[in-house]
Amino acid sequence: MSKNNIPQDKGLDHTLQVLKEGYHFIMNRSDKFDSRIFETRLLGEKVICLTGEEQAKLFYDNEKFIRKDAAPGRIQKTLFGEGGVQGLDGSEHHHRKAMFMSLMTKERLQEIKAFTYEEWNEEFSGMIQKEVNVYEAAKRVLTHVALRWTGIPLEQSQAEKWVDELSDLFENAADIGPKHWKARRSRAKAEGWLKKLVENVRDQRIDVEEERAVYQFSWHRDSQGNLLDSGIVAVELLNLLRPIVAISVYVDFTVLALHDFPDEIRKLKDEEKVKQFIQEVRRYYPFFPFTSARVKRDFIWNDYTFKEGRLTLLDLYGTNHDPSIWKNPNQFYPNRFESWHGSPFDFIPQGGGEFDIGHRCAGEWITIDILKVTLDYFVHGIQFDFPAQNFNYSINEIPALPKSRISISNVRHTSKEES
Ligand code: HEM
């Protein structure tokens, strides 16, 4: 017999609480109800919230949840774009996801690492720089990396314009008011430009290298054998460009970690240790708070009734800080990854489950690789000081970033003898 005893968050609507409590919204209620599942109301709609490993396993069961109409409209119109892979289900999703995953070969990952190193070198080339804002520098570096890696033909001067436009898409997505509209204008502009590019590639007016995303996506055929609409290709190209630039957020937190946990620096002696540090950055610091899906059809799980169509959120940040998974979750401790068993459901900063048949982030390996090169560069490639600044960030603000965005000064290249 089923019971519908999902704990209920009382009140008309809790959207404002999400804005006030940020990354702790689900955790706070999970603690209050002493339950890893509860129901609340957001944007006028009933929503089930889940947190924890078992709950992630449930959430990523394709028989139970779908993604159609799961993302709020304002997020689709800014962050994701309409008609992209995030909102697809079943074989249509698998086919489209394969288009993304086919880019993630060993060679292409090696290449993006090389581009990242070159672009950081370019950014810090020349004379000693007085003061550099790490976040702004990372956005410039990663925009160049993204444009090169995807094969977008651009002159240097045009590349600069893309920095702000791509940043707008993730910095202002959740905003209400003028910033949200600015993000929508940036998306329209970027999609329009990319759509034209795809049409030019198809008409062979532009030559692009075959292994690049621009070529691959332009000529990708759906499961019926048809080319994708050029507007959809534009959305999917932005699904590569935007998040590569968004890695700037993790770059900023990585450099903050160097400031806040200097004892960890001397441990960064080999690639494995560098990777553990990066994994801990992705676990410890806030980025994506939660992800969303809808119940595919009525089902019962652990005696709880899930109704068809019910919007369901999985707490990514909370699962990464779940004390039943992570010992002392609020301690920055990269060594913990020495004994991590690699479950696809307990460490989920970029979603969980499978890459190919699920909605786990297509760019997780790229993210780790770019951060590994970047951390190594900041530790062994350059030396710098931290001027006085406000390093604080608020866990109640989505997206969270250090107030100063992290400034470094007196930047100089490490000589061969010093490294
Ligand atoms: C900046 C660090 C990143 C974070 C925090 C992040 C986070 C996420 C999250 C939370 C999801 C949704 C997972 C779900 O709903 O189950 C996602 C999906 C996705 N991400 Fe990322 N991501 C990052 C970087 C990247 C990069 C670098 C790329 C591409 C190069 C990328 C491409 C995608 C795509 C295409 C999807 C949709 C996958 C699908 O629906 O099947 N992401 N990401």
Boltz pocket constraint, residues with backbone or C-beta under 6 A from the ligand:
constraints:
  - pocket:
      binder: B
      contacts: [[A, 85], [A, 86], [A, 87], [A, 97], [A, 100], [A, 239], [A, 240], [A, 241], [A, 243], [A, 244], [A, 246], [A, 247], [A, 248], [A, 250], [A, 287], [A, 288], [A, 290], [A, 291], [A, 292], [A, 316], [A, 348], [A, 349], [A, 350], [A, 351], [A, 352], [A, 355], [A, 358], [A, 359], [A, 360], [A, 361], [A, 362], [A, 363], [A, 364], [A, 366], [A, 367]]
      max_distance: 6.0
